[in-house]
Amino acid sequence: MASQAIEIARQEGTEFRSVRLTLEDDGAIKMDAQDIGPTVSTIWGDSDYEFWVHVAPNSVPKLAFELLREKFAGQLGAVDAFRDWCKAHGIEYEFGSWV
């Protein structure tokens, strides 16, 4: 059972897609999607198609590092922005400074 899962995108209609993000109990990250519709039936001959990317727990620190690098690169206010982002998302952090 996943410790956290959330739908991050959804397309309704004839061509349906749901995209979910999961933080698994062991610390792994999984992003998966489910497609339903005529295209799936035509291509796969089935009622739905599911696909995913799974990142093992030992690769999650590298994933976090690279995502944060992309998000904050080139920003002179990155430290404050990162602190504010952590606070807004309920992520425990410690802020420090020297004077």
C-alpha positions in Angstrom: 0.0 0.0 0.0 1.3 3.4 -1.0 2.1 6.0 1.8 1.0 8.9 -0.5 -0.7 8.9 -3.9 -2.2 11.8 -5.8 -3.7 12.4 -9.3 -1.6 15.1 -10.9 -3.4 15.4 -14.3 -6.7 14.2 -15.8 -8.2 14.3 -19.2 -11.9 13.5 -19.4 -13.8 12.7 -22.6 -13.7 10.1 -25.3 -9.9 9.8 -24.9 -9.4 9.6 -21.1 -6.1 9.8 -19.3 -5.2 9.9 -15.6 -1.7 10.6 -14.3 -0.8 9.7 -10.7 2.2 10.3 -8.6 3.0 7.9 -5.7 5.5 7.9 -2.9 5.7 4.2 -1.9 6.2 2.9 1.6 9.8 2.0 0.8 10.6 5.5 -0.4 10.4 4.7 -4.1 8.6 7.2 -6.4 6.3 6.1 -9.2 4.5 8.1 -11.8 1.9 6.2 -13.8 -0.8 6.8 -16.3 -3.9 5.0 -17.5 -5.4 5.6 -20.9 -9.0 4.6 -21.9 -10.6 5.2 -25.2 -10.9 4.3 -28.9 -7.2 4.8 -29.6 -6.3 2.3 -26.8 -8.7 -0.2 -28.3 -7.4 0.3 -31.8 -3.7 0.1 -30.9 -3.7 -2.3 -28.0 -6.9 -4.3 -28.5 -7.8 -3.8 -24.9 -10.0 -1.4 -22.9 -7.1 0.3 -21.1 -3.4 0.9 -21.3 -1.2 1.6 -18.2 2.4 2.7 -18.2 4.8 4.0 -15.5 8.2 5.2 -14.4 9.5 3.7 -11.1 12.4 5.3 -9.3 14.0 3.1 -6.7 14.5 4.4 -3.2 18.3 4.7 -3.6 17.8 7.0 -6.7 15.3 9.3 -5.0 18.0 11.7 -3.5 19.5 12.1 -7.0 16.0 12.7 -8.4 15.3 15.4 -5.7 18.7 17.0 -6.4 18.2 17.2 -10.1 14.6 18.5 -9.8 15.7 21.2 -7.3 18.6 22.2 -9.5 16.3 22.6 -12.5 13.7 24.5 -10.5 16.0 27.0 -8.8 19.0 27.3 -11.2 20.0 30.8 -12.1 18.0 32.4 -9.2 19.9 34.6 -6.9 17.1 34.3 -4.4 17.1 30.5 -4.6 17.8 29.9 -0.9 14.8 32.1 0.2 12.6 30.6 -2.5 13.5 27.1 -1.5 12.8 27.8 2.1 9.4 29.3 1.2 8.6 26.3 -1.1 9.4 23.9 1.7 7.2 25.8 4.1 4.3 26.0 1.6 4.5 22.2 1.0 4.8 21.1 4.6 8.4 19.9 4.2 10.5 20.0 7.3 13.5 22.1 7.0 16.0 24.1 9.0 17.0 27.6 8.0 20.3 29.0 9.2 22.6 32.0 8.7 25.8 33.6 9.8 26.3 37.2 10.6 
